[in-house]
Amino acid sequence: MFKRIAEAINKSFRQETLAERGERMAPAALYGAIAATVFVLVSSIINVIFFSNMHLTINWISLITHWIEFGTALVLAGAIVGWFTEDYMGIVGGGVVLTILLLVGNLIASLIGGGSASLTVQSFITAVPLVGVAILLAGAIRIAINRHLHIKQQETPEVRRKLFVQLTIIVFLVGLIPGVFSLFGKTSEYTIRALNDSLQNFATDPLIEWRFPYSKVPALKDHFGMDYTLYPRTSVIEADALDITIRFEDGYTVTCLVPTTSGDAILLQVCNEGPRIVSP
């Protein structure tokens, strides 16, 4: 069996030169970069726009970091999908690589953030259905490659230009649509609104003395009533929770682990000063 696999790999390497493969790899990498850029931009700003009354803000450092991560992943995936001579090998191989890249990225984020063992195991479990999604994405990349090559064969420059614009718009939509799905669901929206209510109504809130672990954020009480912005994101510490950073106008910053299952009764146990949560 291993001999057959080795022969198949060797045959695949000898099918085309690198220059011939590059005719597919370069445009695939470019379209992957475009889709990643659109996705990161949309997913980073859509909640700030739709929930403008919730004191949300854009974390530009995080945006750039995610753009580099997603961009690199899709550029590599596009290049790998384009490397294979046969369409089916590009789709399957590219899909597997995409799944591995997503899994490794999630694990790294979990380890850096001090994620729990259960969340790490969950990353492996969720990778199984991601294989199908990744193969679909690899198929879309391969379709874009074939379309690109078809357009290049058109003799009229005006026709080529028009078709390239149409293809670019389609790639734009491929990044836009999943970015739109980053819009907060009702559970996340209610959680953030509850935190906002606690910060805005602190003077009349009978539970304000118990809502935050003040021993870990001793200066928080002195900042109640001051203007602030929120930066929420899915927690890498715990499932069914948000990491929400509260940045006050004087620069004082607090980050809390906020369970999305608590509803209006927010009583937080994990908060620390700084822009990221520290594992308890």
C-alpha positions as a Markdown table, in Angstrom:
| # | Residue | x | y | z |
|---|---|---|---|---|
| 1 | Met | 0.0 | 0.0 | 0.0 |
| 2 | Phe | 2.8 | 2.4 | 0.9 |
| 3 | Lys | 4.5 | 1.6 | -2.3 |
| 4 | Arg | 1.4 | 2.6 | -4.3 |
| 5 | Ile | 1.1 | 5.8 | -2.3 |
| 6 | Ala | 4.7 | 6.6 | -3.0 |
| 7 | Glu | 4.3 | 5.9 | -6.7 |
| 8 | Ala | 1.2 | 8.1 | -6.9 |
| 9 | Ile | 3.0 | 11.0 | -5.2 |
| 10 | Asn | 6.0 | 10.6 | -7.5 |
| 11 | Lys | 3.7 | 10.5 | -10.5 |
| 12 | Ser | 2.0 | 13.6 | -9.4 |
| 13 | Phe | 5.3 | 15.5 | -9.0 |
| 14 | Arg | 6.3 | 14.5 | -12.6 |
| 15 | Gln | 3.1 | 15.5 | -14.3 |
| 16 | Glu | 3.9 | 19.2 | -14.7 |
| 17 | Thr | 6.7 | 21.6 | -14.2 |
| 18 | Leu | 6.6 | 24.2 | -11.4 |
| 19 | Ala | 6.0 | 26.9 | -14.0 |
| 20 | Glu | 3.0 | 25.1 | -15.3 |
| 21 | Arg | 1.6 | 24.6 | -11.8 |
| 22 | Gly | 2.3 | 28.3 | -11.1 |
| 23 | Glu | -0.3 | 29.2 | -13.7 |
| 24 | Arg | -2.9 | 27.9 | -11.3 |
| 25 | Met | -1.2 | 28.5 | -7.9 |
| 26 | Ala | -0.7 | 32.2 | -8.3 |
| 27 | Pro | -4.3 | 33.2 | -9.2 |
| 28 | Ala | -5.6 | 30.8 | -6.5 |
| 29 | Ala | -3.4 | 32.4 | -3.9 |
| 30 | Leu | -4.5 | 35.9 | -5.0 |
| 31 | Tyr | -8.2 | 35.0 | -4.9 |
| 32 | Gly | -7.7 | 33.4 | -1.4 |
| 33 | Ala | -6.1 | 36.7 | -0.2 |
| 34 | Ile | -9.0 | 38.7 | -1.5 |
| 35 | Ala | -11.6 | 36.5 | 0.1 |
| 36 | Ala | -9.7 | 36.5 | 3.4 |
| 37 | Thr | -9.4 | 40.3 | 3.4 |
| 38 | Val | -13.1 | 40.8 | 2.8 |
| 39 | Phe | -14.1 | 38.2 | 5.4 |
| 40 | Val | -11.9 | 39.7 | 8.1 |
| 41 | Leu | -13.0 | 43.2 | 7.4 |
| 42 | Val | -16.7 | 42.4 | 7.4 |
| 43 | Ser | -16.6 | 40.1 | 10.4 |
| 44 | Ser | -14.6 | 42.8 | 12.4 |
| 45 | Ile | -16.9 | 45.7 | 11.7 |
| 46 | Ile | -20.4 | 44.2 | 11.1 |
| 47 | Asn | -21.3 | 44.1 | 14.8 |
| 48 | Val | -20.0 | 47.6 | 15.5 |
| 49 | Ile | -22.3 | 48.9 | 12.7 |
| 50 | Phe | -25.4 | 46.9 | 13.5 |
| 51 | Phe | -25.2 | 47.4 | 17.2 |
| 52 | Ser | -24.0 | 51.0 | 17.3 |
| 53 | Asn | -25.7 | 51.6 | 20.7 |
| 54 | Met | -23.8 | 48.9 | 22.5 |
| 55 | His | -20.5 | 50.8 | 22.9 |
| 56 | Leu | -18.7 | 48.3 | 20.7 |
| 57 | Thr | -15.3 | 49.1 | 19.1 |
| 58 | Ile | -12.9 | 47.6 | 16.5 |
| 59 | Asn | -9.7 | 46.1 | 17.9 |
| 60 | Trp | -7.4 | 47.0 | 15.0 |
| 61 | Ile | -4.5 | 44.9 | 16.3 |
| 62 | Ser | -6.8 | 41.9 | 16.4 |
| 63 | Leu | -8.1 | 42.7 | 13.0 |
| 64 | Ile | -4.6 | 42.9 | 11.5 |
| 65 | Thr | -3.6 | 39.7 | 13.3 |
| 66 | His | -6.7 | 37.8 | 12.0 |
| 67 | Trp | -6.1 | 39.2 | 8.5 |
| 68 | Ile | -2.5 | 37.8 | 8.6 |
| 69 | Glu | -3.7 | 34.4 | 9.9 |
| 70 | Phe | -6.7 | 34.0 | 7.6 |
| 71 | Gly | -4.8 | 35.5 | 4.6 |
| 72 | Thr | -1.9 | 33.1 | 5.1 |
| 73 | Ala | -4.2 | 30.1 | 5.5 |
| 74 | Leu | -6.2 | 30.9 | 2.4 |
| 75 | Val | -3.1 | 31.8 | 0.3 |
| 76 | Leu | -1.5 | 28.5 | 1.2 |
| 77 | Ala | -4.7 | 26.6 | 0.6 |
| 78 | Gly | -5.2 | 28.3 | -2.7 |
| 79 | Ala | -1.6 | 27.5 | -3.7 |
| 80 | Ile | -2.0 | 23.8 | -2.7 |
| 81 | Val | -5.3 | 23.5 | -4.4 |
| 82 | Gly | -3.7 | 24.9 | -7.6 |
| 83 | Trp | -0.6 | 22.7 | -7.3 |
| 84 | Phe | -2.4 | 19.5 | -8.1 |
| 85 | Thr | -2.9 | 18.7 | -11.8 |
| 86 | Glu | -6.3 | 16.9 | -11.4 |
| 87 | Asp | -9.3 | 18.8 | -10.2 |
| 88 | Tyr | -10.4 | 16.1 | -7.8 |
| 89 | Met | -7.0 | 15.8 | -6.2 |
| 90 | Gly | -6.8 | 19.6 | -5.7 |
| 91 | Ile | -10.2 | 19.7 | -4.1 |
| 92 | Val | -9.6 | 16.7 | -1.7 |
| 93 | Gly | -6.0 | 17.6 | -0.9 |
| 94 | Gly | -6.8 | 21.3 | -0.5 |
| 95 | Gly | -9.8 | 20.5 | 1.7 |
| 96 | Val | -7.6 | 18.4 | 4.0 |
| 97 | Val | -5.0 | 21.1 | 4.3 |
| 98 | Leu | -7.6 | 23.7 | 5.1 |
| 99 | Thr | -8.9 | 21.5 | 7.9 |
| 100 | Ile | -5.5 | 21.0 | 9.3 |
| 101 | Leu | -4.7 | 24.8 | 9.1 |
| 102 | Leu | -8.0 | 25.6 | 10.9 |
| 103 | Leu | -7.4 | 23.0 | 13.6 |
| 104 | Val | -3.8 | 24.1 | 14.2 |
| 105 | Gly | -4.9 | 27.8 | 14.3 |
| 106 | Asn | -7.6 | 27.0 | 16.9 |
| 107 | Leu | -5.2 | 25.0 | 19.0 |
| 108 | Ile | -2.6 | 27.7 | 19.0 |
| 109 | Ala | -5.1 | 30.3 | 20.0 |
| 110 | Ser | -6.4 | 28.1 | 22.8 |
| 111 | Leu | -2.9 | 27.4 | 24.1 |
| 112 | Ile | -1.8 | 31.0 | 23.9 |
| 113 | Gly | -5.0 | 32.0 | 25.7 |
| 114 | Gly | -4.6 | 29.3 | 28.3 |
| 115 | Gly | -7.6 | 27.4 | 27.1 |
| 116 | Ser | -9.0 | 24.5 | 29.1 |
| 117 | Ala | -8.5 | 20.8 | 28.1 |
| 118 | Ser | -12.2 | 20.4 | 27.3 |
| 119 | Leu | -12.0 | 23.3 | 24.8 |
| 120 | Thr | -8.9 | 21.7 | 23.2 |
| 121 | Val | -10.7 | 18.4 | 22.8 |
| 122 | Gln | -13.7 | 20.3 | 21.4 |
| 123 | Ser | -11.4 | 21.7 | 18.7 |
| 124 | Phe | -10.5 | 18.2 | 17.6 |
| 125 | Ile | -14.1 | 17.1 | 17.6 |
| 126 | Thr | -15.3 | 20.1 | 15.6 |
| 127 | Ala | -12.5 | 19.5 | 13.0 |
| 128 | Val | -14.4 | 16.4 | 11.7 |
| 129 | Pro | -17.4 | 18.2 | 10.1 |
| 130 | Leu | -14.9 | 21.0 | 9.0 |
| 131 | Val | -13.5 | 18.5 | 6.5 |
| 132 | Gly | -16.6 | 18.7 | 4.5 |
| 133 | Val | -16.7 | 22.5 | 4.7 |
| 134 | Ala | -13.1 | 22.7 | 3.8 |
| 135 | Ile | -13.5 | 20.5 | 0.7 |
| 136 | Leu | -16.4 | 22.7 | -0.4 |
| 137 | Leu | -14.1 | 25.7 | -0.1 |
| 138 | Ala | -11.4 | 23.9 | -2.0 |
| 139 | Gly | -13.9 | 23.1 | -4.7 |
| 140 | Ala | -14.8 | 26.8 | -4.9 |
| 141 | Ile | -11.1 | 27.7 | -5.2 |
| 142 | Arg | -10.7 | 25.2 | -8.0 |
| 143 | Ile | -13.7 | 26.6 | -9.8 |
| 144 | Ala | -12.1 | 30.0 | -9.6 |
| 145 | Ile | -8.9 | 28.6 | -11.0 |
| 146 | Asn | -10.6 | 27.0 | -13.9 |
| 147 | Arg | -12.6 | 30.2 | -14.6 |
| 148 | His | -9.4 | 32.3 | -14.4 |
| 149 | Leu | -7.7 | 30.0 | -17.0 |
| 150 | His | -10.7 | 30.1 | -19.2 |
| 151 | Ile | -10.8 | 33.9 | -19.1 |
| 152 | Lys | -7.1 | 34.1 | -20.0 |
| 153 | Gln | -7.9 | 32.2 | -23.2 |
| 154 | Gln | -10.3 | 34.9 | -24.4 |
| 155 | Glu | -8.8 | 36.9 | -27.3 |
| 156 | Thr | -10.6 | 40.2 | -26.9 |
| 157 | Pro | -9.0 | 42.4 | -24.1 |
| 158 | Glu | -12.4 | 44.0 | -23.3 |
| 159 | Val | -14.0 | 40.6 | -22.8 |
| 160 | Arg | -11.2 | 39.4 | -20.6 |
| 161 | Arg | -11.4 | 42.6 | -18.5 |
| 162 | Lys | -15.1 | 42.3 | -18.1 |
| 163 | Leu | -14.9 | 38.6 | -17.1 |
| 164 | Phe | -12.1 | 39.2 | -14.6 |
| 165 | Val | -14.2 | 41.9 | -12.9 |
| 166 | Gln | -17.1 | 39.5 | -12.7 |
| 167 | Leu | -14.8 | 36.8 | -11.2 |
| 168 | Thr | -13.4 | 39.2 | -8.7 |
| 169 | Ile | -16.9 | 40.2 | -7.6 |
| 170 | Ile | -17.8 | 36.5 | -7.1 |
| 171 | Val | -14.6 | 36.0 | -4.9 |
| 172 | Phe | -15.6 | 39.2 | -3.0 |
| 173 | Leu | -19.0 | 37.6 | -2.2 |
| 174 | Val | -17.3 | 34.4 | -1.1 |
| 175 | Gly | -15.6 | 36.4 | 1.6 |
| 176 | Leu | -18.5 | 38.6 | 2.3 |
| 177 | Ile | -21.2 | 36.0 | 3.0 |
| 178 | Pro | -19.4 | 34.1 | 5.8 |
| 179 | Gly | -18.4 | 37.5 | 7.2 |
| 180 | Val | -22.0 | 38.5 | 7.5 |
| 181 | Phe | -22.7 | 35.3 | 9.6 |
| 182 | Ser | -20.3 | 36.8 | 12.2 |
| 183 | Leu | -23.2 | 39.0 | 13.3 |
| 184 | Phe | -24.0 | 38.4 | 17.0 |
| 185 | Gly | -26.8 | 36.0 | 17.7 |
| 186 | Lys | -29.5 | 36.7 | 20.2 |
| 187 | Thr | -27.6 | 35.1 | 23.1 |
| 188 | Ser | -24.4 | 37.1 | 22.6 |
| 189 | Glu | -26.5 | 40.3 | 22.0 |
| 190 | Tyr | -28.4 | 39.8 | 25.3 |
| 191 | Thr | -25.1 | 39.1 | 27.2 |
| 192 | Ile | -23.4 | 42.3 | 25.9 |
| 193 | Arg | -26.5 | 44.4 | 26.5 |
| 194 | Ala | -26.7 | 43.0 | 30.1 |
| 195 | Leu | -23.1 | 44.1 | 30.7 |
| 196 | Asn | -23.8 | 47.5 | 29.2 |
| 197 | Asp | -26.8 | 47.9 | 31.5 |
| 198 | Ser | -24.7 | 47.0 | 34.6 |
| 199 | Leu | -22.0 | 49.6 | 33.6 |
| 200 | Gln | -24.6 | 52.3 | 32.8 |
| 201 | Asn | -27.0 | 51.7 | 35.7 |
| 202 | Phe | -24.4 | 51.1 | 38.4 |
| 203 | Ala | -25.8 | 53.9 | 40.6 |
| 204 | Thr | -29.2 | 52.1 | 41.0 |
| 205 | Asp | -28.1 | 48.5 | 40.5 |
| 206 | Pro | -28.7 | 46.7 | 43.8 |
| 207 | Leu | -26.3 | 43.9 | 42.7 |
| 208 | Ile | -23.5 | 46.1 | 41.6 |
| 209 | Glu | -21.4 | 45.1 | 44.7 |
| 210 | Trp | -21.5 | 41.5 | 43.6 |
| 211 | Arg | -21.3 | 41.7 | 39.8 |
| 212 | Phe | -17.5 | 42.0 | 39.5 |
| 213 | Pro | -14.5 | 40.4 | 41.4 |
| 214 | Tyr | -13.2 | 43.8 | 42.6 |
| 215 | Ser | -10.2 | 42.2 | 44.4 |
| 216 | Lys | -8.8 | 41.5 | 41.0 |
| 217 | Val | -9.8 | 44.8 | 39.4 |
| 218 | Pro | -9.6 | 47.2 | 42.3 |
| 219 | Ala | -9.8 | 50.4 | 40.2 |
| 220 | Leu | -13.0 | 49.4 | 38.4 |
| 221 | Lys | -15.4 | 51.0 | 40.9 |
| 222 | Asp | -13.6 | 54.3 | 40.4 |
| 223 | His | -14.3 | 54.2 | 36.7 |
| 224 | Phe | -18.1 | 53.6 | 36.9 |
| 225 | Gly | -19.8 | 56.5 | 35.1 |
| 226 | Met | -16.9 | 57.1 | 32.8 |
| 227 | Asp | -17.3 | 56.7 | 29.0 |
| 228 | Tyr | -16.1 | 53.3 | 27.8 |
| 229 | Thr | -16.0 | 51.0 | 24.8 |
| 230 | Leu | -16.4 | 47.2 | 24.6 |
| 231 | Tyr | -14.5 | 44.6 | 22.5 |
| 232 | Pro | -16.3 | 41.2 | 22.8 |
| 233 | Arg | -15.0 | 38.0 | 21.1 |
| 234 | Thr | -15.6 | 34.3 | 21.5 |
| 235 | Ser | -13.8 | 33.0 | 24.5 |
| 236 | Val | -10.7 | 30.8 | 24.1 |
| 237 | Ile | -10.9 | 29.9 | 27.8 |
| 238 | Glu | -14.4 | 28.4 | 28.1 |
| 239 | Ala | -17.2 | 27.3 | 25.8 |
| 240 | Asp | -20.5 | 29.2 | 25.8 |
| 241 | Ala | -18.7 | 32.4 | 27.0 |
| 242 | Leu | -17.4 | 35.7 | 25.7 |
| 243 | Asp | -14.2 | 37.5 | 26.5 |
| 244 | Ile | -15.2 | 41.1 | 26.8 |
| 245 | Thr | -12.6 | 43.9 | 27.2 |
| 246 | Ile | -13.9 | 47.1 | 28.7 |
| 247 | Arg | -11.7 | 50.1 | 27.9 |
| 248 | Phe | -12.5 | 53.4 | 29.7 |
| 249 | Glu | -11.7 | 56.8 | 28.3 |
| 250 | Asp | -8.7 | 57.3 | 30.5 |
| 251 | Gly | -7.1 | 54.1 | 29.1 |
| 252 | Tyr | -7.9 | 51.8 | 32.1 |
| 253 | Thr | -8.7 | 48.4 | 30.7 |
| 254 | Val | -10.5 | 45.4 | 32.2 |
| 255 | Thr | -11.2 | 42.0 | 30.5 |
| 256 | Cys | -13.9 | 39.7 | 31.9 |
| 257 | Leu | -15.0 | 36.1 | 31.0 |
| 258 | Val | -18.8 | 36.5 | 30.6 |
| 259 | Pro | -20.9 | 33.3 | 30.3 |
| 260 | Thr | -23.6 | 33.7 | 27.6 |
| 261 | Thr | -25.9 | 31.5 | 29.6 |
| 262 | Ser | -26.2 | 33.9 | 32.5 |
| 263 | Gly | -28.8 | 36.2 | 30.9 |
| 264 | Asp | -29.5 | 39.4 | 32.8 |
| 265 | Ala | -28.1 | 38.0 | 36.1 |
| 266 | Ile | -24.4 | 38.7 | 35.4 |
| 267 | Leu | -22.3 | 37.8 | 38.4 |
| 268 | Leu | -18.7 | 37.6 | 37.1 |
| 269 | Gln | -16.0 | 35.6 | 38.7 |
| 270 | Val | -13.2 | 36.0 | 36.2 |
| 271 | Cys | -11.9 | 39.5 | 35.4 |
| 272 | Asn | -8.4 | 40.9 | 35.2 |
| 273 | Glu | -6.8 | 44.2 | 34.3 |
| 274 | Gly | -5.5 | 44.3 | 30.7 |
| 275 | Pro | -6.7 | 43.6 | 27.2 |
| 276 | Arg | -6.9 | 39.8 | 27.4 |
| 277 | Ile | -8.3 | 37.3 | 29.8 |
| 278 | Val | -5.9 | 35.4 | 32.1 |
| 279 | Ser | -6.9 | 31.8 | 32.7 |
| 280 | Pro | -8.0 | 31.4 | 36.3 |
